[in-house]
Amino acid sequence: MKEEALSRLNKLEEMKERVEARKLVIERIKGQSKVAAENSTKEEERLSSEVRSLLVAGTALSLASKQLQVIEIYI
Protein backbone atom coordinates (compact mmCIF):
# COMPACT_ATOMS: atom_id res chain seq x y z
CA MET A 1 0.00 0.00 0.00
CA LYS A 2 2.76 2.46 0.90
CA GLU A 3 4.65 1.61 -2.29
CA GLU A 4 1.57 2.35 -4.37
CA ALA A 5 1.00 5.67 -2.62
CA LEU A 6 4.67 6.58 -2.99
CA SER A 7 4.56 5.64 -6.67
CA ARG A 8 1.52 7.87 -7.18
CA LEU A 9 3.21 10.73 -5.36
CA ASN A 10 6.28 10.32 -7.57
CA LYS A 11 4.13 10.35 -10.70
CA LEU A 12 2.31 13.45 -9.48
CA GLU A 13 5.62 15.17 -8.80
CA GLU A 14 6.87 14.27 -12.28
CA MET A 15 3.66 15.64 -13.79
CA LYS A 16 4.04 18.86 -11.81
CA GLU A 17 7.62 19.23 -13.04
CA ARG A 18 6.53 18.70 -16.66
CA VAL A 19 3.75 21.26 -16.26
CA GLU A 20 6.18 23.79 -14.79
CA ALA A 21 8.69 23.13 -17.58
CA ARG A 22 5.95 23.69 -20.17
CA LYS A 23 4.91 26.90 -18.43
CA LEU A 24 8.50 28.15 -18.68
CA VAL A 25 8.63 27.27 -22.37
CA ILE A 26 5.34 29.07 -22.98
CA GLU A 27 6.58 32.16 -21.14
CA ARG A 28 9.80 32.17 -23.18
CA ILE A 29 7.83 31.82 -26.42
CA LYS A 30 5.50 34.64 -25.37
CA GLY A 31 8.51 36.86 -24.73
CA GLN A 32 10.03 35.97 -28.10
CA SER A 33 6.72 36.63 -29.82
CA LYS A 34 6.47 40.04 -28.19
CA VAL A 35 9.98 40.97 -29.33
CA ALA A 36 9.23 39.69 -32.84
CA ALA A 37 6.02 41.74 -32.96
CA GLU A 38 7.88 44.87 -31.84
CA ASN A 39 10.60 44.27 -34.44
CA SER A 40 7.96 43.72 -37.09
CA THR A 41 6.26 47.01 -36.21
CA LYS A 42 9.57 48.88 -36.37
CA GLU A 43 10.39 47.32 -39.74
CA GLU A 44 6.94 48.19 -41.06
CA GLU A 45 7.44 51.81 -40.00
CA ARG A 46 10.88 51.90 -41.62
CA LEU A 47 9.57 50.44 -44.88
CA SER A 48 6.61 52.82 -44.87
CA SER A 49 9.01 55.73 -44.55
CA GLU A 50 11.10 54.42 -47.44
CA VAL A 51 8.01 54.02 -49.61
CA ARG A 52 7.00 57.62 -48.88
CA SER A 53 10.50 58.77 -49.83
CA LEU A 54 10.32 56.79 -53.06
CA LEU A 55 6.94 58.31 -53.87
CA VAL A 56 8.31 61.81 -53.36
CA ALA A 57 11.37 61.00 -55.47
CA GLY A 58 9.19 59.48 -58.17
CA THR A 59 7.00 62.56 -58.28
CA ALA A 60 10.06 64.83 -58.53
CA LEU A 61 11.49 62.64 -61.28
CA SER A 62 8.22 62.73 -63.19
CA LEU A 63 8.09 66.54 -62.96
CA ALA A 64 11.71 66.82 -64.12
CA SER A 65 10.99 64.52 -67.04
CA LYS A 66 8.01 66.64 -68.10
CA GLN A 67 10.11 69.80 -67.84
CA LEU A 68 12.79 68.22 -70.05
CA GLN A 69 10.14 67.28 -72.61
CA VAL A 70 8.90 70.89 -72.66
CA ILE A 71 12.47 72.18 -73.05
CA GLU A 72 13.14 69.73 -75.90
CA ILE A 73 10.11 71.09 -77.75
CA TYR A 74 11.65 74.58 -77.72
CA ILE A 75 15.10 73.42 -78.79
N, C-alpha and C positions, 0 to 999 in steps of 0.2 A: 504494500500500500504506500509506504513512504517513498519507494523508488518511483512509483507511478506519479505521485505528486511532485517529486523532485524533477522528473522528466518533463512534466507539464510546465513547471516553473521555468525550466531551462528553455523550452520551446517558446514560451511567452517572452522571455528575456531576449531571445534571438529575434523574435518578431518585432519587438520594440526597437531593437538596434537597427533592423532593416528599415523600419518606418522612419526612424530618426535620420538614417543615412539618406533615404529618399527625400526627406524634407530639406536636408542640406543641399542636395543636388538641385531640387526645385528652386530653392532660394538663389543658388548660384546662377541658374539659367535665367531666372527673373532679372537678376542684376545685369547679366550679359545682354538680355533683350532690351533693357532700359537704355544701356549704353549704345547699343546698335540703333535704337530708335532715335536717340539724340544725334548720333552721327549722321543718320539718314536725313534728319531735318536740316542739319547744318549743310550737308551736301546739296540738298534740294535748294536751299537759300542761295548757295554759291552758284549753282547752275542757273538759277533764275536770274541772278545778277548778270551772269555772262550772256544769257540770251537777250536781256535788255540791252546790254552793250552792243551785241551783234545787230540788233534791230536798229539802234541809233546809227551805227556805222553803215549798215545797209542803206538806210535812208539818205545819209550824207553822200554815199557813193552814187546812189541813184540820181540825186540832185546834181552832183558834179558831172555825171554822164550826160544828163540833159543839157547842162550849160555848155559842155563841149560840143554837143550836136548843134546847138544854136550858133556857137562860134564858127563851126565848120561851114555852116550855111553862108555866113558872111565872108568867108575867106575865098 
